[in-house]
Amino acid sequence: MFERFHEVVKNRHQYAREWKERTGGKVVGYFCCYTPEEILYAAGILPVRIVGGLEPTDPAEPYLHCMFCPFCRDCLSQGLTGKYDYLDGIVMAQSCLHIHQTFDSWRMHLPINYSYYIFMPTLIKSPHAKANLVAELSGFKDSLEKWTGKEISDEALDVAIDIYNSNRRLMREIYELRKGDELPLSGVEAMEIVLSSMFMDKKEHNALLREVKKRLPGRGDRAASGPRLMIAGGEIHNPEVLRIIEESGANIVIDELCMGTRYFWNMVPSEDDRLCAIATRYLEKPSCPLKDGLSRSRLNYIARLIEDYRVQGAFLFYEKFCDPHEFDIPHMEELFKKKDIPNYFIELDVTLPAGQIRTRAEAFLEMLDLEL
């Protein structure tokens, strides 16, 4: 049932190359889930999220400071070693300084035909944020039209918005099946569903989601035992992290990740101005610590997930040197303490320390069993 999702995650570069050969279309890599993929898709472009490969980052060392986060160095290394040589262009929606440096280094040192930087407001709650972002999206749309030589019509935007909203709705409906006592899919399977959506044509992905959604309620090979866990943090793009935890005896029922719920949780609303509707969606999506500011409004979103999915414990994963997420840790720990939810913080580096994660997961779960 989940084989195709796993296959695409494992062979994402092959999928993009085959899509490009089959359709003759352009493929554009993007950094950060604040990138408005709908506009790219409306232009006939396949958006592909650039992620690392958990390999040594030596190729990136001349271009990025060693105290930059492992994720940004890993992404650049993947580019420098030719893993993304099929990309026609790259796009970045303004996020952190580290990934911004990856974007700049990429377009300076790698052969690409197109690059664009979208200023995504940092103060997303500002009364000026929406007007600013609509203007940015208009400039982005104009740039794509000039590059491709094709107009991006309102009709094309409507189709893209509908396909993307369907994708988000289907993934959310599948996630909501994990609220009950019976868990028809694991945390690893859920993560591979979301990750594959970042690499696939959304129309094709929607067809897979509809088939899986029909088959999941009757699935009988998923035993629901062990504590119900939440995974929170930033760029966890390797399902093996979740696999180690679940093999240690837990059930991951929900996540708060930019490669999880924060990517698909809300829809583009219906508005006459399509760019305005897209801007509304990205400003109102579950925010990351960088965009949250001093309001800490994202904590309300996390609190709702805790209640809705009856979370009993949490792992907080953050990339080494990721200041926005690390500054957020005290606020996260305070929230979990108020909810009486035990939590455990694990810092990730360049490669996957499988043994260390397994040892820590087992120790935390033993403690959690005593408390439950």
Steps between C-alpha positions, in 0.01 A plus 500: 500500500781739588762360265472778243545775760809325636637449150463869409662616824792264445536577127377860487765609248407217265132596525575862405719399208234261368228765542712748308564254218136393486345847501771723357430740788737692722596396853571764763649427842383702798618566852252529788129414511408870478567481123169549310505180297160571345648773279777269378250222431271738311797577274530130411804457726565212739602643840748276685608569854876496544603284795826343609616143481658454843841470342830672591481870418863550398408647158317787669779593740661766271165678462323475838623566852547186705265636767214517250237232554562150359188517285611799292850357455354163402270659241786694339720190498227310315498773238877524468535125450245498215204338674272782377652545154153466343374828652426784260482753779476562873268715709522611859238657723680707761574295809815469710847639432647150470277375220525841333876447475435158347275664240759767417786252478291268282421763238858631504674165457253271323373526141130589508282697260278673753502612862262714700490628856158569652494728800264312729425738791657396827236684704208305359261658752582851381204692346725572203607139440223400260532800265875452499478130418240551225739742332783247536288223348404726211867561426569127524217423258629760253849355522377148425298622204805672358718192555256245357352725231149402613229695675385365836124551470242518778363171367843332536529636854151368580598152382825507699327625814233228470759224454711624791200549729383146416845369586501679835146392580572135423818494707321663790215248479753217508676659798169530685460122485777493764286673762326179605621197696554302180795633300471399134841641409830558675689823547753388240226432245338836569831680459572327168158606375583865573859484376397335171249781443792745495665313213205377291256658262213579737239368257667158500548516876128576549406180315723297734354674806142423395583132458679481835220683678249241377713208615626627836188456720500125440870451556557229757879472522559806719495421871443809713722447804739722688479869596364763261781736400538834326810591299577873491779701346634614166647332193475130577502352153616147578223252593762282669492734801133417551555132420755469781255651749210280396715188503581591861135447589313824440230626265561834332149638457574859394784732406575872507760522224557716195515172308183383668185679615641850455534425129138408423272584793303795356345579162502786253169682565255596227562860393452686171863610506696175465833644616328651801351160584839330471659769717230446764573128511874536550466773760246297698667159471638349825809708552858408576690671786666741255163644392326475835672794667428584861131403474578125520164443331628170366477362852120515474520284188726248677268495802205412276694214343586369846132494597361372169751215470513419874876534516672332796861594431711699256840502335637843411748474212705796385794545266827601662558878473135569406453809715127564434404150610743493791369833629156341487590205723425669837155604376432151367612336822281737701200408286557127544551549873165679528338215311680245723658344190850354548738608225857432392729727298738352241742705290574374149828543313604424142460123499243282674631378839273197497650331804482811716142574398395142570662502846340830592163399360498177698600681821230765453233240423594300811457813709173576324366151572564555870315831495205363302 
